[in-house]
């Protein structure tokens, strides 16, 4: 039995390459092994409340003198 080792920089190609190699004549088994490098850290999505706090903290807010000014600005 002979083995072939392929190292990929981008893991998104892995499913396609696995499918191609499996379709070759004489291939008995295709397996993957995780490398020692850690994958990119996945950031969790902020809730709407957390996003609104972040918007206020970074100055992405609107202020109006009165409700009439707000309605005029919104075109109501």
C-alpha positions, -999 to 999 in steps of 0.1 A, spaced: 0 0 0 12 35 -9 2 67 8 0 103 -6 2 133 18 -12 166 6 -9 198 27 -35 225 21 -33 261 31 -70 268 26 -92 241 42 -122 251 21 -107 231 -8 -107 199 12 -142 185 4 -136 189 -34 -102 173 -33 -115 144 -12 -143 138 -37 -118 139 -66 -94 115 -50 -122 91 -40 -133 89 -76 -99 77 -88 -95 40 -96 -76 20 -70 -82 44 -41 -94 24 -11 -96 50 17 -94 87 20 -89 102 55 -80 135 68 -59 145 98 -59 178 116 -27 197 116 -11 211 148 -19 247 138 -50 261 154 -78 272 131 -88 308 130 -107 320 160 -144 322 153 -160 354 167 -195 350 181 -223 372 168 -233 400 190 -269 402 202 -290 432 192 -285 447 227 -248 442 226 -246 457 191 -266 487 202 -243 492 232 -213 491 208 -230 516 184 -235 540 213 -200 535 225 -185 542 191 -208 572 184 -231 557 158 -262 574 172 -286 601 160 -301 627 182 -331 650 176 -344 681 194 -379 669 194 -402 642 180 -413 666 153 -377 669 141 -374 631 141 -406 628 120 -394 655 96 -361 637 92 -378 604 86 -402 619 61 -433 610 81 
